[in-house]
Amino acid sequence: MRFNTEAISVEGFTKVAIRLRGDGKDYQFRLKHVARDYQSYITTFSTDGEWQTIEIELSDLYPSFRGRKLDMPNFEFESFEEAAFLIANKRNERFELLIDWIELR
């Protein structure tokens, strides 16, 4: 799932908080500073089948392209134009990830 938007400022914030309910699988959360960039800044989180709130440090998001970590700094921008969720396990299977809200903290 991908959400493109006008630039959203992260000035004054250090984290993204997400209230979600998953299916026990691991997912990636991804940001792009500019939507047309080839690299995404990613981290992986686990779900437990219950409603949970996860917090992700923006500075922990590392650059990646097609599954490869890039030799670039972690996310250090003042805004982003794209947020996405990805199940990156290379399997054809059912999944369920419900998103209640996303906020900057």
Order of alpha helices (4+ residues) and beta strands (2+ residues): beta-beta-beta-beta-beta-beta-beta-beta-beta
